[in-house]
Amino acid sequence: MKKPLRIASFGFRSLPPSSGSAGADKFALEFLPRLVERGYAVTAYNRIYPGQTKGADTYKGVDIVYHSTVKKSGIDTLLHSIKVTWHIIRKNEADIVHMQGNNALFAFILKLFGKKVVLSIDGVEWERDKWSWGMRKLVLANAYLAVNSSKRIAIDNVFTREIFEKKFNKKFHFISFGSEVNANAETDILSKLGLTAGGYFLFVGRFIPDKGLQYLIPAFEKVATDKKLVLVGGSPNPSEFEVNLKNTNDPRIVFPGFIYGDDTITLMKHCYAYIQPSDIEGLSPVMLSVMGLGTPLICSDIQENIYIVKEDAVLFRKSNIESLVEALKFSLENREKHLELAAAAKKRILQEYSWNSITDKYIELFES
């Protein structure tokens, strides 16, 4: 009997998601158990930060291996990747290594030891504003190394794929995130946070400049409404940017910390509208989930967002606080219209984006 193909996966924080998790963790949560269902032997590598303890050794058939790391942003990923790479090589853990993010050095090392690497990329990292000129050049060099070390590369939005193909003169695969979540999820998270259905706007994600909370908070402060703004997320090692965001004096703005699973779905289902104010975005898994639930959406007019929402959301000009103020007011004053847009979005998204079809596309890469 043929042994199942062994797949090791890393580049996220934890499976299932824990404090500080983001889109990569959502991807692992939906994707890796589906690989197990298809007959693959899957190992996932979780991070343990100071103060955290190991969880279960398996999750829905996925074997979990834990490696400790530090809280310092950037260094935590590097240290964890070093430990994971050594473990995969020393234990001969995998036929194929699936990595999320631009871990080029480790793709190169794994290639030297005979491992085939499939890389998932969600953005043009060297274009991010957080990098200095020198760091951008280093990140770009890292991308060159990744492209030449990985057996296959999947990119989750067509615009990033176009940039990569032009920059590196190669063809890449486009594989999006999925939209389905457990629409029947219903928890007591609203009562725990003192919220009512339809009584709050919502954002879920990392508190970094790319996500645009520096526009959302001052825009909301200018809007006369009794609704709240709930900002879910944060980091176990918060940056100065994140600390400054929380200095608002508006009592309507709520920072409940990190929430995941059915609690997050419940918040998405019952919010008045979801807001995605990003300056830079890939193919947002949160937006896909929100639209799949039929929740009204407000988002910035960057091309990646428009690619997903088409005409089925309320848009505002990227990085523009006053434009976001107007979008919030439009949503408050035109509820039925916003609900119509959300219904159209739900129908389209559930047809076009499916985690099962996404799993099929990755399996094609693995088997090839």
C-alpha positions as CSV (number, residue, x, y, z in Angstrom):
1,M,0.0,0.0,0.0
2,K,1.4,3.4,-1.0
3,K,2.3,5.6,2.0
4,P,0.5,9.0,2.2
5,L,2.5,12.0,1.1
6,R,4.0,13.7,4.1
7,I,3.5,17.4,4.3
8,A,5.0,19.8,6.9
9,S,3.6,23.3,7.2
10,F,4.8,26.4,9.0
11,G,4.9,30.2,8.7
12,F,1.9,30.8,11.0
13,R,1.6,31.3,14.8
14,S,-0.6,28.4,15.9
15,L,-3.1,25.8,15.0
16,P,-5.8,26.3,16.2
17,P,-5.3,30.1,16.3
18,S,-4.2,31.7,19.6
19,S,-3.5,35.2,20.8
20,G,-1.9,37.4,18.1
21,S,-2.9,35.1,15.2
22,A,-3.8,36.5,11.8
23,G,-4.7,35.5,8.2
24,A,-1.9,32.8,8.0
25,D,-3.4,31.1,11.0
26,K,-6.9,31.2,9.4
27,F,-5.4,29.6,6.3
28,A,-3.8,26.8,8.4
29,L,-7.1,26.3,10.3
30,E,-9.1,25.7,7.1
31,F,-6.5,24.1,4.9
32,L,-4.5,21.6,6.9
33,P,-7.4,19.5,8.3
34,R,-8.8,19.3,4.8
35,L,-5.5,17.8,3.6
36,V,-5.8,15.1,6.3
37,E,-9.3,14.4,5.1
38,R,-7.8,13.7,1.6
39,G,-5.4,11.2,3.0
40,Y,-2.2,13.2,3.6
41,A,0.0,13.0,6.6
42,V,0.3,16.6,7.9
43,T,2.5,18.1,10.5
44,A,2.0,21.7,11.7
45,Y,4.6,23.7,13.6
46,N,3.2,26.0,16.4
47,R,5.0,28.8,18.2
48,I,5.2,29.0,22.0
49,Y,5.8,32.5,23.3
50,P,7.0,33.2,26.9
51,G,4.2,32.6,29.3
52,Q,2.4,30.1,26.9
53,T,2.2,26.4,27.3
54,K,1.9,23.5,24.8
55,G,-1.6,22.6,23.7
56,A,-2.8,19.3,22.2
57,D,-0.5,17.1,20.1
58,T,-3.1,16.8,17.3
59,Y,-5.8,19.0,15.8
60,K,-8.4,17.4,13.5
61,G,-5.8,14.8,12.5
62,V,-3.0,17.3,12.0
63,D,0.1,16.4,14.1
64,I,1.3,19.5,16.1
65,V,4.9,20.1,16.9
66,Y,5.8,23.0,19.3
67,H,8.9,25.2,19.3
68,S,9.5,28.1,21.7
69,T,10.4,31.5,20.5
70,V,10.8,35.1,21.8
71,K,8.3,38.0,21.9
72,K,10.4,40.4,19.9
73,S,8.6,41.1,16.5
74,G,10.5,39.7,13.5
75,I,13.0,37.8,15.7
76,D,10.2,35.5,16.8
77,T,9.6,34.3,13.2
78,L,13.3,33.9,12.5
79,L,14.0,31.9,15.6
80,H,10.9,29.7,15.1
81,S,11.8,29.1,11.4
82,I,15.4,28.0,12.4
83,K,14.1,25.5,14.9
84,V,11.4,24.2,12.5
85,T,13.9,23.8,9.6
86,W,16.3,21.9,11.7
87,H,13.6,19.6,13.0
88,I,12.3,18.8,9.5
89,I,15.9,18.0,8.3
90,R,16.9,16.1,11.4
91,K,13.7,14.0,11.7
92,N,13.1,13.7,7.9
93,E,9.6,14.9,8.7
94,A,8.3,15.6,5.2
95,D,8.3,14.9,1.5
96,I,7.0,18.4,0.8
97,V,7.3,21.5,3.0
98,H,4.5,24.1,2.7
99,M,5.6,27.5,4.0
100,Q,3.5,30.7,4.4
101,G,5.4,33.9,3.9
102,N,8.7,34.8,2.3
103,N,11.0,32.5,4.3
104,A,13.5,32.4,1.5
105,L,16.6,31.4,3.5
106,F,14.8,28.3,4.9
107,A,13.4,27.4,1.6
108,F,16.9,27.4,0.2
109,I,18.3,25.3,3.1
110,L,15.5,22.8,2.8
111,K,16.1,22.5,-0.9
112,L,19.8,21.7,-0.2
113,F,18.6,18.8,1.9
114,G,16.3,17.4,-0.8
115,K,13.0,18.8,0.4
116,K,10.5,20.1,-2.1
117,V,9.1,23.5,-1.0
118,V,5.7,25.0,-1.9
119,L,5.5,28.6,-0.8
120,S,2.3,30.7,-0.2
121,I,2.8,34.4,-0.7
122,D,0.2,37.0,0.2
123,G,1.7,40.4,-0.7
124,V,4.6,42.4,-2.2
125,E,6.7,42.6,1.0
126,W,9.4,44.9,-0.4
127,E,6.8,47.6,-1.0
128,R,5.6,47.9,2.6
129,D,6.1,51.4,4.1
130,K,7.6,50.0,7.3
131,W,10.9,49.2,5.6
132,S,13.8,51.6,5.1
133,W,15.5,51.8,1.7
134,G,18.2,49.4,2.8
135,M,15.7,46.9,4.3
136,R,13.6,47.0,1.1
137,K,16.6,46.0,-0.9
138,L,17.3,43.1,1.5
139,V,13.6,42.0,1.4
140,L,13.7,42.1,-2.4
141,A,16.9,40.0,-2.4
142,N,15.1,37.6,-0.1
143,A,12.2,37.4,-2.6
144,Y,14.7,36.4,-5.4
145,L,16.1,33.7,-3.2
146,A,12.5,32.4,-2.4
147,V,11.6,32.3,-6.1
148,N,14.6,30.3,-7.0
149,S,14.5,27.9,-4.0
150,S,10.8,26.9,-4.1
151,K,9.5,24.1,-6.3
152,R,6.1,25.8,-6.6
153,I,4.8,29.3,-5.5
154,A,1.1,30.1,-5.0
155,I,0.1,33.8,-4.7
156,D,-3.3,34.7,-3.3
157,N,-4.2,37.7,-5.4
158,V,-3.8,38.4,-9.1
159,F,-2.2,41.8,-8.7
160,T,0.7,40.5,-6.6
161,R,1.1,37.6,-9.1
162,E,1.4,40.2,-11.9
163,I,4.1,42.1,-10.0
164,F,6.0,38.9,-9.3
165,E,5.8,37.6,-12.8
166,K,7.0,40.9,-14.2
167,K,9.8,41.2,-11.6
168,F,11.1,37.7,-11.9
169,N,10.1,36.7,-15.4
170,K,8.4,33.5,-14.2
171,K,4.9,32.1,-14.1
172,F,3.3,31.7,-10.7
173,H,0.0,30.0,-9.5
174,F,-2.9,32.1,-8.3
175,I,-4.8,30.4,-5.4
176,S,-7.0,32.5,-3.2
177,F,-8.3,32.1,0.3
178,G,-11.7,30.6,0.9
179,S,-14.8,32.3,2.1
180,E,-16.8,29.7,4.1
181,V,-17.0,29.8,7.8
182,N,-19.4,28.1,10.3
183,A,-22.4,30.3,9.6
184,N,-24.3,28.5,12.4
185,A,-21.8,29.6,15.0
186,E,-23.5,31.4,17.9
187,T,-21.7,32.1,21.2
188,D,-22.3,34.5,24.1
189,I,-19.4,36.8,23.1
190,L,-21.8,39.8,22.6
191,S,-23.1,39.6,26.1
192,K,-19.6,39.2,27.5
193,L,-18.5,42.4,25.7
194,G,-21.6,44.3,26.5
195,L,-22.7,44.5,22.8
196,T,-26.0,44.2,21.0
197,A,-26.7,42.8,17.6
198,G,-26.4,45.6,15.0
199,G,-25.0,48.0,17.7
200,Y,-21.4,48.1,16.6
201,F,-19.0,48.4,13.7
202,L,-16.2,45.8,13.6
203,F,-12.6,45.3,12.6
204,V,-10.6,42.1,13.1
205,G,-6.9,41.9,12.4
206,R,-3.3,42.9,13.2
207,F,-2.7,46.4,14.6
208,I,-0.1,47.5,12.1
209,P,0.1,50.5,9.8
210,D,-0.8,48.5,6.7
211,K,-4.3,47.8,8.1
212,G,-5.3,51.5,8.4
213,L,-6.5,51.8,11.9
214,Q,-4.8,55.2,12.1
215,Y,-7.5,56.4,9.8
216,L,-10.4,54.4,11.1
217,I,-10.2,55.5,14.8
218,P,-10.1,59.3,14.0
219,A,-12.8,58.9,11.4
220,F,-15.1,57.1,13.8
221,E,-14.5,59.7,16.5
222,K,-16.0,62.3,14.1
223,V,-19.2,60.4,13.5
224,A,-22.3,61.1,15.6
225,T,-23.7,57.7,16.5
226,D,-24.5,55.6,19.5
227,K,-23.0,52.5,17.9
228,K,-19.6,51.2,19.1
229,L,-16.5,50.4,17.2
230,V,-15.0,47.1,18.2
231,L,-11.4,46.5,17.2
232,V,-10.4,42.9,17.7
233,G,-6.8,41.8,17.6
234,G,-3.4,42.9,18.8
235,S,-0.1,41.2,19.4
236,P,1.5,39.5,22.4
237,N,4.4,41.9,21.9
238,P,2.6,45.2,21.0
239,S,4.5,47.8,19.0
240,E,4.6,51.5,19.8
241,F,2.1,52.0,16.9
242,E,-0.4,49.6,18.6
243,V,0.1,51.2,22.0
244,N,-0.6,54.7,20.5
245,L,-3.8,53.5,18.8
246,K,-5.3,52.6,22.2
247,N,-4.8,56.1,23.5
248,T,-8.2,57.2,22.2
249,N,-10.5,58.9,24.7
250,D,-13.7,57.9,22.8
251,P,-15.7,55.5,25.2
252,R,-17.5,54.0,22.1
253,I,-14.2,52.4,20.9
254,V,-13.7,48.9,22.4
255,F,-10.5,46.9,22.4
256,P,-11.4,43.4,23.5
257,G,-8.1,41.8,22.7
258,F,-7.6,38.7,20.7
259,I,-10.7,36.7,19.8
260,Y,-10.9,33.7,17.5
261,G,-13.1,30.8,16.3
262,D,-16.9,30.9,16.7
263,D,-16.6,34.0,18.9
264,T,-15.2,35.9,15.9
265,I,-17.8,34.5,13.6
266,T,-20.6,35.6,16.0
267,L,-19.2,39.1,16.1
268,M,-19.0,39.2,12.3
269,K,-22.6,38.0,11.9
270,H,-24.1,40.5,14.2
271,C,-22.1,43.7,13.6
272,Y,-23.8,46.6,11.9
273,A,-21.0,46.6,9.3
274,Y,-17.5,45.4,9.0
275,I,-14.7,47.9,8.1
276,Q,-11.5,47.1,6.3
277,P,-9.4,50.3,6.1
278,S,-6.2,48.8,4.6
279,D,-3.5,50.7,2.8
280,I,-1.9,47.3,1.8
281,E,-3.8,44.1,1.5
282,G,-3.5,40.7,-0.1
283,L,-6.7,38.8,-0.9
284,S,-8.2,39.4,2.5
285,P,-9.5,36.2,4.2
286,V,-11.4,38.2,6.7
287,M,-13.2,40.1,4.0
288,L,-14.1,36.9,2.2
289,S,-15.5,35.5,5.4
290,V,-17.5,38.6,6.2
291,M,-19.0,38.7,2.7
292,G,-19.7,35.0,2.8
293,L,-21.8,35.6,6.0
294,G,-23.8,38.4,4.3
295,T,-22.5,41.1,6.5
296,P,-22.4,44.7,5.1
297,L,-18.8,45.8,4.3
298,I,-17.0,49.2,4.2
299,C,-13.5,49.1,2.7
300,S,-10.7,51.2,1.2
301,D,-10.5,51.5,-2.6
302,I,-7.2,49.7,-3.1
303,Q,-7.3,47.4,-6.1
304,E,-7.0,44.2,-4.1
305,N,-10.2,45.1,-2.2
306,I,-12.0,46.1,-5.3
307,Y,-11.1,42.8,-7.0
308,I,-13.0,41.0,-4.2
309,V,-15.9,43.3,-3.6
310,K,-16.7,44.5,-7.2
311,E,-19.7,46.8,-6.6
312,D,-20.9,45.0,-3.5
313,A,-19.5,47.2,-0.7
314,V,-19.2,50.8,0.4
315,L,-15.8,52.2,-0.6
316,F,-13.8,55.1,0.6
317,R,-10.5,56.6,-0.7
318,K,-7.4,54.9,0.7
319,S,-5.7,56.7,3.6
320,N,-8.4,59.4,3.6
321,I,-10.1,60.1,7.0
322,E,-12.7,62.4,5.6
323,S,-13.7,59.9,2.9
324,L,-14.0,57.2,5.6
325,V,-16.2,59.5,7.6
326,E,-18.6,59.9,4.6
327,A,-18.6,56.1,4.1
328,L,-19.6,55.6,7.7
329,K,-22.3,58.2,7.5
330,F,-23.6,56.6,4.2
331,S,-23.9,53.2,5.9
332,L,-25.8,54.7,8.9
333,E,-28.2,56.7,6.7
334,N,-28.8,54.0,4.0
335,R,-29.2,50.8,5.8
336,E,-31.4,49.0,3.3
337,K,-29.1,49.8,0.4
338,H,-26.1,48.5,2.3
339,L,-27.9,45.3,3.2
340,E,-28.8,44.8,-0.5
341,L,-25.1,45.1,-1.4
342,A,-24.2,42.5,1.3
343,A,-26.8,40.1,0.0
344,A,-25.4,40.3,-3.6
345,A,-21.8,39.9,-2.2
346,K,-22.8,36.7,-0.2
347,K,-24.3,35.0,-3.3
348,R,-21.3,35.8,-5.5
349,I,-18.6,35.0,-3.0
350,L,-19.9,31.6,-1.9
351,Q,-20.0,30.6,-5.5
352,E,-16.5,31.9,-6.5
353,Y,-14.4,31.0,-3.4
354,S,-14.5,27.6,-1.7
355,W,-12.0,26.1,0.7
356,N,-12.5,22.7,-0.9
357,S,-11.6,23.9,-4.4
358,I,-8.6,25.8,-2.9
359,T,-7.5,22.5,-1.3
360,D,-7.8,20.8,-4.7
361,K,-5.6,23.4,-6.3
362,Y,-2.8,23.0,-3.7
363,I,-3.0,19.2,-4.0
364,E,-2.3,19.6,-7.7
365,L,0.8,21.5,-6.8
366,F,1.9,18.9,-4.2
367,E,1.3,16.0,-6.6
368,S,3.1,17.6,-9.4
